[in-house]
Amino acid sequence: MKIRERQQREFDRRERLFMDCARQLIVEEGLLNLQMTRIAERCEYAVGTVYRHFASKEDLLLALTAHYTRQHVGLFQRVSRWHARPRDRMFALGVAHMISGQRYPEYFRLIQYVLTEVVWRAATVERRREFLRLNQPLGELVVAIVDEGVQAGDLLLQAISAQELAAGFWALATGIQKLANAQGIHEAAGLRDPHRAMFRHMQVMLNGYGWKPRVDPADTATLDRLVRRVCAEVFGEDWNPACSIP
């Protein structure tokens, strides 16, 4: 038993080493230039050893994304524990997206790539299942906030389910975050501050669903106060609107 435990610890250590090396190579040489042979050379292992851990480069990239997903989900779980009205907590999920993008920009670059059909299909079933398992709490906590809004009498769902509302909110947040991470794209689209645009759109969306209390999305001062409150109370951070511009 002790021998197997020691072997597993060594296996886990090597896997962390390979993933750390891959992260560094992506920073140095770019995501598309990542090669398993380069990882083996940098870590001083045979390339076959790397393939014992990851069936393909796509498998490795999905494992890296899963690593960042744990940190990403942790930010959203802090929102779910925040003592505030359901609408404010729903809005706070957008703030969590912004903070996650600033703390872990690699996560959003990776996830945009690994969820393309060619990469996703090339990864093993086990890696895909693990990635989906790690993301499951995200959907559950967003739906839970929607349900709390309904139970509190702040929201009346009409012709749409809690899951559909949550999916629309997620699509808005991830779409804006992709624009924020794409150098030159949001400027070309006339978005000087994509995160503030996201916050306004979120309030418009929540108003459209009839989620109370209604908020004026054009009231910049009130919007900024809410973002500052979320940053301070949920994430223990100060927020400067100028710092949200990539």
Secondary structure, 3 states (H helix, E strand, C coil): CHHHHHHHHHHHHHHHHHHHHHHHHHHHHCHHHCCHHHHHHHHCCCHHHHHHHCCCHHHHHHHHHHHHHHHHHHHHHHHHCCCCCHHHHHHHHHHHHHHHHHHCHHHHHHHHHHCCHHHHHHCCHHHHHHHHHHHHHHHHHHHHHHHHHHHCCCCCCCCCCHHHHHHHHHHHHHHHHHHHHCCCHHHHCCCCCHHHHHHHHHHHHHHHCCCCCCCCCCCHHHHHHHHHHHHHHHHCCCCCHHHHCC
